[in-house]
Amino acid sequence: TSANLSGQKSPMKFSDISEEIRKAVDYVVEDPDNKVSEFSGSSVIKVWNNNQIKILRE
């Protein structure tokens, strides 16, 4: 899972993430400043109900 659909351009700021992606995930962490990312890919983080966190992809 990523912040873009397969074959689509990676979003570089929050507002570039499609509404389709935002509606399909359990939770979205918004960036109120909508800054352009210095990174080329998205991070994928799993959070369990007991607040355990695992970074799946940086």
PQR file with spaces between the fields and no chain letter, atoms N, CA, C, O and H, PARSE charges and radii, in Angstrom:
ATOM       1  N    THR     1       0.848   -1.179    0.000 -0.4000 1.5000
ATOM       2  CA   THR     1       0.000    0.000    0.000 -0.0000 2.0000
ATOM       3  C    THR     1       0.884    1.228    0.000  0.5500 1.7000
ATOM       4  O    THR     1       1.941    1.252    0.629 -0.5500 1.4000
ATOM       5  N    SER     2       0.448    2.224   -0.696 -0.4000 1.5000
ATOM       6  CA   SER     2       1.209    3.457   -0.777 -0.0000 2.0000
ATOM       7  C    SER     2       0.240    4.624   -0.851  0.5500 1.7000
ATOM       8  O    SER     2      -0.975    4.436   -0.778 -0.5500 1.4000
ATOM       9  H    SER     2      -0.412    2.205   -1.207  0.4000 1.0000
ATOM      10  N    ALA     3       0.771    5.819   -0.993 -0.4000 1.5000
ATOM      11  CA   ALA     3      -0.072    7.013   -1.090 -0.0000 2.0000
ATOM      12  C    ALA     3      -0.455    7.311   -2.534  0.5500 1.7000
ATOM      13  O    ALA     3      -0.956    8.392   -2.842 -0.5500 1.4000
ATOM      14  H    ALA     3       1.758    5.972   -1.052  0.4000 1.0000
ATOM      15  N    ASN     4      -0.218    6.347   -3.413 -0.4000 1.5000
ATOM      16  CA   ASN     4      -0.649    6.479   -4.802 -0.0000 2.0000
ATOM      17  C    ASN     4      -1.026    5.100   -5.333  0.5500 1.7000
ATOM      18  O    ASN     4      -0.575    4.077   -4.818 -0.5500 1.4000
ATOM      19  H    ASN     4       0.189    5.469   -3.163  0.4000 1.0000
ATOM      20  N    LEU     5      -1.851    5.092   -6.360 -0.4000 1.5000
ATOM      21  CA   LEU     5      -2.215    3.834   -7.001 -0.0000 2.0000
ATOM      22  C    LEU     5      -1.093    3.408   -7.934  0.5500 1.7000
ATOM      23  O    LEU     5      -0.348    4.249   -8.437 -0.5500 1.4000
ATOM      24  H    LEU     5      -2.217    5.923   -6.778  0.4000 1.0000
ATOM      25  N    SER     6      -0.969    2.120   -8.163 -0.4000 1.5000
ATOM      26  CA   SER     6       0.081    1.587   -9.019 -0.0000 2.0000
ATOM      27  C    SER     6       0.098    2.296  -10.370  0.5500 1.7000
ATOM      28  O    SER     6      -0.932    2.432  -11.030 -0.5500 1.4000
ATOM      29  H    SER     6      -1.574    1.437   -7.754  0.4000 1.0000
ATOM      30  N    GLY     7       1.274    2.740  -10.760 -0.4000 1.5000
ATOM      31  CA   GLY     7       1.439    3.400  -12.049 -0.0000 2.0000
ATOM      32  C    GLY     7       1.208    4.898  -12.022  0.5500 1.7000
ATOM      33  O    GLY     7       1.499    5.587  -12.999 -0.5500 1.4000
ATOM      34  H    GLY     7       2.111    2.629  -10.224  0.4000 1.0000
ATOM      35  N    GLN     8       0.684    5.414  -10.910 -0.4000 1.5000
ATOM      36  CA   GLN     8       0.461    6.851  -10.811 -0.0000 2.0000
ATOM      37  C    GLN     8       1.655    7.529  -10.159  0.5500 1.7000
ATOM      38  O    GLN     8       2.438    6.898   -9.450 -0.5500 1.4000
ATOM      39  H    GLN     8       0.448    4.854  -10.116  0.4000 1.0000
ATOM      40  N    LYS     9       1.777    8.811  -10.408 -0.4000 1.5000
ATOM      41  CA   LYS     9       2.856    9.616   -9.847 -0.0000 2.0000
ATOM      42  C    LYS     9       2.744    9.662   -8.318  0.5500 1.7000
ATOM      43  O    LYS     9       1.645    9.786   -7.778 -0.5500 1.4000
ATOM      44  H    LYS     9       1.140    9.324  -10.984  0.4000 1.0000
ATOM      45  N    SER    10       3.883    9.561   -7.624 -0.4000 1.5000
ATOM      46  CA   SER    10       3.892    9.649   -6.161 -0.0000 2.0000
ATOM      47  C    SER    10       3.575   11.069   -5.723  0.5500 1.7000
ATOM      48  O    SER    10       4.138   12.021   -6.264 -0.5500 1.4000
ATOM      49  H    SER    10       4.776    9.460   -8.062  0.4000 1.0000
ATOM      50  N    PRO    11       2.681   11.226   -4.749 -0.5600 1.5000
ATOM      51  CA   PRO    11       2.369   12.575   -4.266  0.2800 2.0000
ATOM      52  C    PRO    11       3.548   13.143   -3.482  0.5500 1.7000
ATOM      53  O    PRO    11       4.192   12.427   -2.715 -0.5500 1.4000
ATOM      54  N    MET    12       3.823   14.409   -3.673 -0.4000 1.5000
ATOM      55  CA   MET    12       4.936   15.051   -2.979 -0.0000 2.0000
ATOM      56  C    MET    12       4.468   15.934   -1.824  0.5500 1.7000
ATOM      57  O    MET    12       5.286   16.402   -1.031 -0.5500 1.4000
ATOM      58  H    MET    12       3.300   14.991   -4.296  0.4000 1.0000
ATOM      59  N    LYS    13       3.158   16.164   -1.724 -0.4000 1.5000
ATOM      60  CA   LYS    13       2.592   16.891   -0.589 -0.0000 2.0000
ATOM      61  C    LYS    13       1.205   16.328   -0.322  0.5500 1.7000
ATOM      62  O    LYS    13       0.619   15.665   -1.178 -0.5500 1.4000
ATOM      63  H    LYS    13       2.493   15.783   -2.367  0.4000 1.0000
ATOM      64  N    PHE    14       0.689   16.593    0.863 -0.4000 1.5000
ATOM      65  CA   PHE    14      -0.562   15.972    1.293 -0.0000 2.0000
ATOM      66  C    PHE    14      -1.697   16.191    0.298  0.5500 1.7000
ATOM      67  O    PHE    14      -2.449   15.261    0.007 -0.5500 1.4000
ATOM      68  H    PHE    14       1.166   17.131    1.558  0.4000 1.0000
ATOM      69  N    SER    15      -1.827   17.387   -0.217 -0.4000 1.5000
ATOM      70  CA   SER    15      -2.951   17.689   -1.114 -0.0000 2.0000
ATOM      71  C    SER    15      -2.875   16.927   -2.437  0.5500 1.7000
ATOM      72  O    SER    15      -3.860   16.873   -3.174 -0.5500 1.4000
ATOM      73  H    SER    15      -1.217   18.143    0.019  0.4000 1.0000
ATOM      74  N    ASP    16      -1.719   16.339   -2.746 -0.4000 1.5000
ATOM      75  CA   ASP    16      -1.574   15.538   -3.969 -0.0000 2.0000
ATOM      76  C    ASP    16      -2.133   14.122   -3.818  0.5500 1.7000
ATOM      77  O    ASP    16      -2.311   13.422   -4.815 -0.5500 1.4000
ATOM      78  H    ASP    16      -0.919   16.383   -2.148  0.4000 1.0000
ATOM      79  N    ILE    17      -2.412   13.692   -2.586 -0.4000 1.5000
ATOM      80  CA   ILE    17      -2.945   12.345   -2.363 -0.0000 2.0000
ATOM      81  C    ILE    17      -4.401   12.324   -2.817  0.5500 1.7000
ATOM      82  O    ILE    17      -5.202   13.160   -2.397 -0.5500 1.4000
ATOM      83  H    ILE    17      -2.268   14.260   -1.776  0.4000 1.0000
ATOM      84  N    SER    18      -4.735   11.374   -3.668 -0.4000 1.5000
ATOM      85  CA   SER    18      -6.086   11.330   -4.232 -0.0000 2.0000
ATOM      86  C    SER    18      -7.131   11.046   -3.156  0.5500 1.7000
ATOM      87  O    SER    18      -6.850   10.392   -2.152 -0.5500 1.4000
ATOM      88  H    SER    18      -4.084   10.695   -4.010  0.4000 1.0000
ATOM      89  N    GLU    19      -8.328   11.546   -3.387 -0.4000 1.5000
ATOM      90  CA   GLU    19      -9.447   11.301   -2.477 -0.0000 2.0000
ATOM      91  C    GLU    19      -9.742    9.805   -2.394  0.5500 1.7000
ATOM      92  O    GLU    19     -10.145    9.310   -1.341 -0.5500 1.4000
ATOM      93  H    GLU    19      -8.556   12.078   -4.203  0.4000 1.0000
ATOM      94  N    GLU    20      -9.546    9.087   -3.492 -0.4000 1.5000
ATOM      95  CA   GLU    20      -9.765    7.637   -3.517 -0.0000 2.0000
ATOM      96  C    GLU    20      -8.869    6.929   -2.496  0.5500 1.7000
ATOM      97  O    GLU    20      -9.321    6.030   -1.786 -0.5500 1.4000
ATOM      98  H    GLU    20      -9.219    9.489   -4.347  0.4000 1.0000
ATOM      99  N    ILE    21      -7.612    7.332   -2.425 -0.4000 1.5000
ATOM     100  CA   ILE    21      -6.678    6.745   -1.459 -0.0000 2.0000
ATOM     101  C    ILE    21      -7.089    7.131   -0.043  0.5500 1.7000
ATOM     102  O    ILE    21      -7.129    6.272    0.838 -0.5500 1.4000
ATOM     103  H    ILE    21      -7.245    8.062   -3.002  0.4000 1.0000
ATOM     104  N    ARG    22      -7.393    8.397    0.191 -0.4000 1.5000
ATOM     105  CA   ARG    22      -7.756    8.865    1.536 -0.0000 2.0000
ATOM     106  C    ARG    22      -8.981    8.131    2.083  0.5500 1.7000
ATOM     107  O    ARG    22      -9.048    7.843    3.278 -0.5500 1.4000
ATOM     108  H    ARG    22      -7.360    9.095   -0.525  0.4000 1.0000
ATOM     109  N    LYS    23      -9.940    7.830    1.223 -0.4000 1.5000
ATOM     110  CA   LYS    23     -11.155    7.142    1.665 -0.0000 2.0000
ATOM     111  C    LYS    23     -10.927    5.646    1.880  0.5500 1.7000
ATOM     112  O    LYS    23     -11.702    5.006    2.590 -0.5500 1.4000
ATOM     113  H    LYS    23      -9.885    8.064    0.252  0.4000 1.0000
ATOM     114  N    ALA    24      -9.877    5.079    1.279 -0.4000 1.5000
ATOM     115  CA   ALA    24      -9.648    3.632    1.330 -0.0000 2.0000
ATOM     116  C    ALA    24      -8.826    3.184    2.541  0.5500 1.7000
ATOM     117  O    ALA    24      -8.753    1.987    2.820 -0.5500 1.4000
ATOM     118  H    ALA    24      -9.248    5.600    0.702  0.4000 1.0000
ATOM     119  N    VAL    25      -8.212    4.114    3.257 -0.4000 1.5000
ATOM     120  CA   VAL    25      -7.366    3.741    4.388 -0.0000 2.0000
ATOM     121  C    VAL    25      -8.093    3.958    5.710  0.5500 1.7000
ATOM     122  O    VAL    25      -9.102    4.661    5.767 -0.5500 1.4000
ATOM     123  H    VAL    25      -8.271    5.086    3.030  0.4000 1.0000
ATOM     124  N    ASP    26      -7.571    3.349    6.767 -0.4000 1.5000
ATOM     125  CA   ASP    26      -8.186    3.471    8.088 -0.0000 2.0000
ATOM     126  C    ASP    26      -7.941    4.829    8.733  0.5500 1.7000
ATOM     127  O    ASP    26      -8.798    5.342    9.453 -0.5500 1.4000
ATOM     128  H    ASP    26      -6.751    2.779    6.721  0.4000 1.0000
ATOM     129  N    TYR    27      -6.779    5.409    8.478 -0.4000 1.5000
ATOM     130  CA   TYR    27      -6.431    6.668    9.141 -0.0000 2.0000
ATOM     131  C    TYR    27      -5.442    7.441    8.282  0.5500 1.7000
ATOM     132  O    TYR    27      -4.570    6.852    7.643 -0.5500 1.4000
ATOM     133  H    TYR    27      -6.083    4.993    7.893  0.4000 1.0000
ATOM     134  N    VAL    28      -5.580    8.756    8.270 -0.4000 1.5000
ATOM     135  CA   VAL    28      -4.685    9.628    7.519 -0.0000 2.0000
ATOM     136  C    VAL    28      -4.127   10.676    8.473  0.5500 1.7000
ATOM     137  O    VAL    28      -4.880   11.306    9.216 -0.5500 1.4000
ATOM     138  H    VAL    28      -6.288    9.234    8.789  0.4000 1.0000
ATOM     139  N    VAL    29      -2.816   10.862    8.453 -0.4000 1.5000
ATOM     140  CA   VAL    29      -2.181   11.913    9.240 -0.0000 2.0000
ATOM     141  C    VAL    29      -1.991   13.102    8.310  0.5500 1.7000
ATOM     142  O    VAL    29      -1.168   13.063    7.396 -0.5500 1.4000
ATOM     143  H    VAL    29      -2.205   10.350    7.849  0.4000 1.0000
ATOM     144  N    GLU    30      -2.754   14.150    8.550 -0.4000 1.5000
ATOM     145  CA   GLU    30      -2.698   15.312    7.674 -0.0000 2.0000
ATOM     146  C    GLU    30      -1.517   16.211    8.012  0.5500 1.7000
ATOM     147  O    GLU    30      -1.082   16.284    9.161 -0.5500 1.4000
ATOM     148  H    GLU    30      -3.422   14.181    9.293  0.4000 1.0000
ATOM     149  N    ASP    31      -1.013   16.887    7.004 -0.4000 1.5000
ATOM     150  CA   ASP    31       0.032   17.892    7.175 -0.0000 2.0000
ATOM     151  C    ASP    31      -0.635   19.250    6.994  0.5500 1.7000
ATOM     152  O    ASP    31      -0.909   19.650    5.863 -0.5500 1.4000
ATOM     153  H    ASP    31      -1.367   16.828    6.071  0.4000 1.0000
ATOM     154  N    PRO    32      -0.903   19.970    8.088 -0.5600 1.5000
ATOM     155  CA   PRO    32      -1.624   21.237    7.972  0.2800 2.0000
ATOM     156  C    PRO    32      -0.887   22.285    7.141  0.5500 1.7000
ATOM     157  O    PRO    32      -1.511   23.201    6.605 -0.5500 1.4000
ATOM     158  N    ASP    33       0.430   22.157    7.030 -0.4000 1.5000
ATOM     159  CA   ASP    33       1.210   23.115    6.244 -0.0000 2.0000
ATOM     160  C    ASP    33       1.295   22.725    4.773  0.5500 1.7000
ATOM     161  O    ASP    33       1.696   23.537    3.938 -0.5500 1.4000
ATOM     162  H    ASP    33       0.937   21.413    7.465  0.4000 1.0000
ATOM     163  N    ASN    34       0.918   21.479    4.447 -0.4000 1.5000
ATOM     164  CA   ASN    34       0.949   20.975    3.068 -0.0000 2.0000
ATOM     165  C    ASN    34       2.310   21.207    2.415  0.5500 1.7000
ATOM     166  O    ASN    34       2.396   21.628    1.261 -0.5500 1.4000
ATOM     167  H    ASN    34       0.593   20.820    5.125  0.4000 1.0000
ATOM     168  N    LYS    35       3.381   20.921    3.182 -0.4000 1.5000
ATOM     169  CA   LYS    35       4.743   21.135    2.693 -0.0000 2.0000
ATOM     170  C    LYS    35       5.124   20.096    1.641  0.5500 1.7000
ATOM     171  O    LYS    35       4.644   18.963    1.671 -0.5500 1.4000
ATOM     172  H    LYS    35       3.311   20.579    4.119  0.4000 1.0000
ATOM     173  N    VAL    36       5.984   20.494    0.722 -0.4000 1.5000
ATOM     174  CA   VAL    36       6.512   19.572   -0.275 -0.0000 2.0000
ATOM     175  C    VAL    36       7.532   18.676    0.408  0.5500 1.7000
ATOM     176  O    VAL    36       8.421   19.154    1.113 -0.5500 1.4000
ATOM     177  H    VAL    36       6.373   21.415    0.699  0.4000 1.0000
ATOM     178  N    SER    37       7.396   17.368    0.193 -0.4000 1.5000
ATOM     179  CA   SER    37       8.275   16.398    0.831 -0.0000 2.0000
ATOM     180  C    SER    37       9.647   16.398    0.175  0.5500 1.7000
ATOM     181  O    SER    37       9.774   16.594   -1.033 -0.5500 1.4000
ATOM     182  H    SER    37       6.674   16.979   -0.379  0.4000 1.0000
ATOM     183  N    GLU    38      10.665   16.177    0.986 -0.4000 1.5000
ATOM     184  CA   GLU    38      12.019   16.020    0.451 -0.0000 2.0000
ATOM     185  C    GLU    38      12.282   14.565    0.076  0.5500 1.7000
ATOM     186  O    GLU    38      13.325   14.248   -0.495 -0.5500 1.4000
ATOM     187  H    GLU    38      10.563   16.018    1.968  0.4000 1.0000
ATOM     188  N    PHE    39      11.334   13.678    0.396 -0.4000 1.5000
ATOM     189  CA   PHE    39      11.472   12.251    0.127 -0.0000 2.0000
ATOM     190  C    PHE    39      10.673   11.872   -1.110  0.5500 1.7000
ATOM     191  O    PHE    39       9.677   12.519   -1.434 -0.5500 1.4000
ATOM     192  H    PHE    39      10.486   13.936    0.859  0.4000 1.0000
ATOM     193  N    SER    40      11.106   10.831   -1.796 -0.4000 1.5000
ATOM     194  CA   SER    40      10.430   10.437   -3.030 -0.0000 2.0000
ATOM     195  C    SER    40       9.316    9.423   -2.814  0.5500 1.7000
ATOM     196  O    SER    40       8.466    9.259   -3.689 -0.5500 1.4000
ATOM     197  H    SER    40      11.915   10.306   -1.533  0.4000 1.0000
ATOM     198  N    GLY    41       9.295    8.741   -1.677 -0.4000 1.5000
ATOM     199  CA   GLY    41       8.281    7.721   -1.446 -0.0000 2.0000
ATOM     200  C    GLY    41       7.533    7.951   -0.154  0.5500 1.7000
ATOM     201  O    GLY    41       7.897    8.812    0.647 -0.5500 1.4000
ATOM     202  H    GLY    41       9.985    8.875   -0.966  0.4000 1.0000
ATOM     203  N    SER    42       6.489    7.178    0.038 -0.4000 1.5000
ATOM     204  CA   SER    42       5.699    7.315    1.257 -0.0000 2.0000
ATOM     205  C    SER    42       6.130    6.273    2.277  0.5500 1.7000
ATOM     206  O    SER    42       6.673    5.225    1.926 -0.5500 1.4000
ATOM     207  H    SER    42       6.194    6.479   -0.613  0.4000 1.0000
ATOM     208  N    SER    43       5.880    6.576    3.539 -0.4000 1.5000
ATOM     209  CA   SER    43       6.118    5.614    4.608 -0.0000 2.0000
ATOM     210  C    SER    43       4.835    4.840    4.846  0.5500 1.7000
ATOM     211  O    SER    43       3.736    5.371    4.685 -0.5500 1.4000
ATOM     212  H    SER    43       5.439    7.427    3.824  0.4000 1.0000
ATOM     213  N    VAL    44       4.985    3.581    5.229 -0.4000 1.5000
ATOM     214  CA   VAL    44       3.832    2.760    5.580 -0.0000 2.0000
ATOM     215  C    VAL    44       4.046    2.308    7.017  0.5500 1.7000
ATOM     216  O    VAL    44       5.048    1.668    7.336 -0.5500 1.4000
ATOM     217  H    VAL    44       5.878    3.150    5.359  0.4000 1.0000
ATOM     218  N    ILE    45       3.093    2.648    7.880 -0.4000 1.5000
ATOM     219  CA   ILE    45       3.214    2.366    9.305 -0.0000 2.0000
ATOM     220  C    ILE    45       1.977    1.605    9.757  0.5500 1.7000
ATOM     221  O    ILE    45       0.852    2.003    9.452 -0.5500 1.4000
ATOM     222  H    ILE    45       2.279    3.168    7.621  0.4000 1.0000
ATOM     223  N    LYS    46       2.182    0.516   10.480 -0.4000 1.5000
ATOM     224  CA   LYS    46       1.062   -0.255   11.028 -0.0000 2.0000
ATOM     225  C    LYS    46       0.936    0.093   12.504  0.5500 1.7000
ATOM     226  O    LYS    46       1.921    0.081   13.243 -0.5500 1.4000
ATOM     227  H    LYS    46       3.096    0.193   10.727  0.4000 1.0000
ATOM     228  N    VAL    47      -0.297    0.405   12.927 -0.4000 1.5000
ATOM     229  CA   VAL    47      -0.568    0.725   14.325 -0.0000 2.0000
ATOM     230  C    VAL    47      -1.662   -0.217   14.808  0.5500 1.7000
ATOM     231  O    VAL    47      -2.743   -0.279   14.223 -0.5500 1.4000
ATOM     232  H    VAL    47      -1.097    0.414   12.327  0.4000 1.0000
ATOM     233  N    TRP    48      -1.373   -0.950   15.879 -0.4000 1.5000
ATOM     234  CA   TRP    48      -2.344   -1.874   16.451 -0.0000 2.0000
ATOM     235  C    TRP    48      -3.179   -1.170   17.513  0.5500 1.7000
ATOM     236  O    TRP    48      -2.833   -0.074   17.954 -0.5500 1.4000
ATOM     237  H    TRP    48      -0.494   -0.900   16.354  0.4000 1.0000
ATOM     238  N    ASN    49      -4.282   -1.801   17.926 -0.4000 1.5000
ATOM     239  CA   ASN    49      -5.172   -1.235   18.949 -0.0000 2.0000
ATOM     240  C    ASN    49      -4.472   -1.003   20.282  0.5500 1.7000
ATOM     241  O    ASN    49      -4.893   -0.143   21.055 -0.5500 1.4000
ATOM     242  H    ASN    49      -4.563   -2.692   17.568  0.4000 1.0000
ATOM     243  N    ASN    50      -3.409   -1.756   20.564 -0.4000 1.5000
ATOM     244  CA   ASN    50      -2.685   -1.592   21.828 -0.0000 2.0000
ATOM     245  C    ASN    50      -1.575   -0.534   21.712  0.5500 1.7000
ATOM     246  O    ASN    50      -0.693   -0.460   22.568 -0.5500 1.4000
ATOM     247  H    ASN    50      -3.067   -2.455   19.935  0.4000 1.0000
ATOM     248  N    ASN    51      -1.626    0.277   20.655 -0.4000 1.5000
ATOM     249  CA   ASN    51      -0.671    1.364   20.384 -0.0000 2.0000
ATOM     250  C    ASN    51       0.712    0.885   19.971  0.5500 1.7000
ATOM     251  O    ASN    51       1.647    1.684   19.916 -0.5500 1.4000
ATOM     252  H    ASN    51      -2.342    0.217   19.960  0.4000 1.0000
ATOM     253  N    GLN    52       0.861   -0.406   19.680 -0.4000 1.5000
ATOM     254  CA   GLN    52       2.123   -0.905   19.142 -0.0000 2.0000
ATOM     255  C    GLN    52       2.261   -0.369   17.722  0.5500 1.7000
ATOM     256  O    GLN    52       1.289   -0.333   16.968 -0.5500 1.4000
ATOM     257  H    GLN    52       0.101   -1.055   19.725  0.4000 1.0000
ATOM     258  N    ILE    53       3.465    0.044   17.365 -0.4000 1.5000
ATOM     259  CA   ILE    53       3.728    0.629   16.047 -0.0000 2.0000
ATOM     260  C    ILE    53       4.843   -0.149   15.365  0.5500 1.7000
ATOM     261  O    ILE    53       5.836   -0.512   15.996 -0.5500 1.4000
ATOM     262  H    ILE    53       4.254    0.015   17.977  0.4000 1.0000
ATOM     263  N    LYS    54       4.671   -0.403   14.072 -0.4000 1.5000
ATOM     264  CA   LYS    54       5.717   -1.049   13.283 -0.0000 2.0000
ATOM     265  C    LYS    54       5.839   -0.304   11.962  0.5500 1.7000
ATOM     266  O    LYS    54       4.848   -0.116   11.256 -0.5500 1.4000
ATOM     267  H    LYS    54       3.865   -0.108   13.560  0.4000 1.0000
ATOM     268  N    ILE    55       7.048    0.118   11.630 -0.4000 1.5000
ATOM     269  CA   ILE    55       7.294    0.777   10.350 -0.0000 2.0000
ATOM     270  C    ILE    55       7.509   -0.314    9.313  0.5500 1.7000
ATOM     271  O    ILE    55       8.469   -1.081    9.396 -0.5500 1.4000
ATOM     272  H    ILE    55       7.853   -0.034   12.203  0.4000 1.0000
ATOM     273  N    LEU    56       6.606   -0.380    8.332 -0.4000 1.5000
ATOM     274  CA   LEU    56       6.685   -1.394    7.290 -0.0000 2.0000
ATOM     275  C    LEU    56       7.565   -0.938    6.132  0.5500 1.7000
ATOM     276  O    LEU    56       8.236   -1.748    5.492 -0.5500 1.4000
ATOM     277  H    LEU    56       5.826    0.243    8.265  0.4000 1.0000
ATOM     278  N    ARG    57       7.555    0.362    5.871 -0.4000 1.5000
ATOM     279  CA   ARG    57       8.404    0.921    4.809 -0.0000 2.0000
ATOM     280  C    ARG    57       8.668    2.386    5.132  0.5500 1.7000
ATOM     281  O    ARG    57       7.749    3.145    5.440 -0.5500 1.4000
ATOM     282  H    ARG    57       7.010    1.020    6.390  0.4000 1.0000
ATOM     283  N    GLU    58       9.939    2.768    5.056 -0.4000 1.5000
ATOM     284  CA   GLU    58      10.299    4.172    5.289 -0.0000 2.0000
ATOM     285  C    GLU    58      10.436    4.895    3.977  0.5500 1.7000
ATOM     286  O    GLU    58      10.735    6.089    3.959 -0.5500 1.4000
ATOM     287  H    GLU    58      10.686    2.151    4.806  0.4000 1.0000
